[in-house]
Each structure stands twice: as C-alpha cells, then as structure tokens.
Amino acid sequence: MSHHARALDVVANNVANINTDGFKASRVMSEGTPEVAPADGGRKGIARTTIDRDFNAAAALPGDPLQFAIQDDAFYAVLQFDGTTIYSRTGNLQLDSDGNILGVGGRLLEPPIALPADHSSPSMTSTGVVLALDPEGNQVDIGQVSFVRFINPQGLETAGEGLFVETANSGPPTAGVPGEGSFRELLPGTIEGSNVELVLQFTSMMTAQRAYQASARAFRVGDEMLELATDVAQ
C-alpha cells in the first residue's frame, strides 16, 4: 500500500510539472517476491521502492538565441551558490547586468563565461560555444559551455530546480563537446519542454489506485477472518 501511495504522489508531481521547462518525469520502481517467501525468511511482497527518472529528451520549444535544448542524456555544469559544481539539462541561459552568462536559477556556468564590456548579442551554437558581436560587428567566440555525461544518470541525486548532484552511484562525469563522439549537437535558440506524457501518467495513476484498493481490501478481509477466528475460539 505504501508503494502504490508513493506512486500516486509521483504521478501528481509529474502532472504538476507538465509545463515546466526541462522537467524529467519520474516513475516508481519496486522489487519483491509476492508469490514465494524469500529463503532467508524475509517478508513477502514489495521489498524496495525506488524512484526512476526518465532522462529522454522532450520536444524543443522556441526560445531565445542564448537558450538551447539537449538532444541526448548530457548535462551542463553550473556553480552552486556554495561554490560546488552541480549539473542541469535546462538550457535557459541568461545574461545578468554584470555581463555574466548564467545557467538555471541564476547560477554561474562552470567554467564561468562573461560577455566582454564592448560586446553584445550573445548566442549559443549547436556545439555549445557562446558567440557575441564585437565592436566591429564580427561574431566572436567568448566561451565553451562544459557538457558531461554519466554512466548511470539514474544515480544522480535530485537537488530541485532541475539540478542534479554527482553521487557514487552515478559515477564520475565524462566531459565532451556536443557534436563530437557520442555527444549529439544541441538545438540552439530553443528550450526543452517537459517530457511528461499525460496518457502514461493517467494510466499509471489508475493502475496504482486499483492496486491500492485491492491491497486495502485484502487487509479488510484479513481483519474479518481474524475476527471470525477470535469469535470461534471464544
């Protein structure tokens, strides 16, 4: 019952973020042996519940020249406010009043990229390079956004705001450049939408609801049988 209740909570969170840029849907996973008792005498039924995140790319929506959509399972690095490195897929880059190129939630990129004082009109390329116009109107390279991949992205720890933290389960990050090796090119001038599929979420919701009701009914029947046995014993 706890597992299915958690599944309903996850579905509710997914549906609530259907319009959140870069949001990745989650699903509840479990392990167990409902038919046969484990050899070590452990409990039957669901033994463990975990949340699995879907990192498949979502549809790319029109955005600003400095924004981009990632087409594979890569991440880009930003600096957390405490100076540590953290990772995101939400390519909603912005320019602050000091000329810094900022990542999700107003965080500096890692390594930082800044617009020179006499330059203007920053934009992103499909390979992660930030371009800008110099005083003569020429487009020049002012920095490369750092992209990485993880052996097991499911092992990343969620930090909120579309941010993820490296863990022992995720493995260390492997750096790369979009368009080179196994890294796919970016879609500049777009922003990745949410990959939540309403049909799938409602199907999961109905399945969890029915399973929860069936589990609750089994408890009720068990209580009734125990009550009957108690009456007979008396």
Sequence and secondary structure as in RCSB ss.txt:
>XXXX:A:sequence
MSHHARALDVVANNVANINTDGFKASRVMSEGTPEVAPADGGRKGIARTTIDRDFNAAAALPGDPLQFAIQDDAF
YAVLQFDGTTIYSRTGNLQLDSDGNILGVGGRLLEPPIALPADHSSPSMTSTGVVLALDPEGNQVDIGQVSFVRF
INPQGLETAGEGLFVETANSGPPTAGVPGEGSFRELLPGTIEGSNVELVLQFTSMMTAQRAYQASARAFRVGDEM
LELATDVAQ
>XXXX:A:secstr
 HHHHHHHHHHHHHHHTTTSTT   EEEEEEEESSS  TT   SEEEEEEEEE      EEE  TT EE  SS E
EEEE TTS EEEE  B  EE TTSBEE GGG BBSS  B  TT EEEEE TTSEEEEE TTS EEEEEE  EEE 
S GGGSEEEETTEEE  TTT   EEE TTSTT    EETEEE     HHHHHHHHHHHHHHHHHHHHHHHHHHHH
HHHHHHHH 
